Amino acid sequence: MIKYEIIIYWSEEDQAFIAEVPELPGCAADGETHQEALANVETVIKEWIETAKELNRPIPEPKGRLLFA
């Protein structure tokens, strides 16, 4: 189960919904709908974590809701 906060918003520039994971640098995906962006970013989160493990990089613990926005 994915426990990282995911922020989804519409990007006029990309003409797509963007899903970003603030706790995982560079972890983002897009989609034509909210649901597609969410599904895509869940895949990217798993890949981000797998890559971090392969490279022996630290993996941040999910903090949940941000305290700032």
C-alpha positions in Angstrom: 0.0 0.0 0.0 1.3 3.5 -0.9 1.4 5.7 2.1 3.2 8.8 0.6 1.3 12.0 0.1 0.3 12.5 -3.5 -0.6 15.9 -4.9 -2.7 15.9 -8.1 -3.4 19.0 -10.1 -4.3 20.1 -13.6 -1.4 21.5 -15.8 -2.5 23.8 -18.6 1.0 23.6 -20.1 0.9 19.8 -20.3 -2.8 19.5 -20.8 -2.8 16.7 -18.3 -3.3 15.9 -14.6 0.1 15.8 -12.8 0.6 13.7 -9.7 3.6 14.6 -7.6 5.1 12.9 -4.5 6.8 15.7 -2.5 8.7 13.3 -0.2 10.4 11.4 -3.1 12.4 13.9 -5.1 11.6 13.8 -8.8 8.8 11.4 -8.3 5.9 12.4 -10.5 3.6 11.2 -13.3 0.8 12.4 -15.5 -2.5 11.2 -16.9 -5.6 12.3 -18.8 -7.7 11.9 -15.7 -7.2 12.0 -11.9 -7.5 8.3 -11.8 -4.9 7.7 -14.5 -2.4 10.1 -13.0 -2.8 8.4 -9.6 -2.4 4.9 -11.1 0.7 6.1 -13.0 2.3 7.7 -10.0 1.8 4.6 -7.9 3.8 2.7 -10.5 6.5 5.4 -10.5 6.6 5.3 -6.6 7.4 1.6 -6.7 10.0 2.1 -9.4 11.6 5.0 -7.4 11.9 2.8 -4.3 13.3 -0.1 -6.3 15.9 2.1 -7.9 16.8 3.7 -4.5 17.3 0.2 -3.0 19.5 -0.9 -6.0 21.7 2.2 -5.6 21.8 1.9 -1.8 20.1 5.3 -1.4 18.0 6.3 1.6 14.2 5.9 1.2 12.3 8.5 3.2 9.6 7.1 5.6 6.1 8.3 4.6 5.2 11.3 6.8 1.6 11.6 5.6 0.0 15.0 5.3 2.3 18.0 4.8 2.5 20.6 7.4 2.8 23.4 4.8 1.3 24.1 1.4 
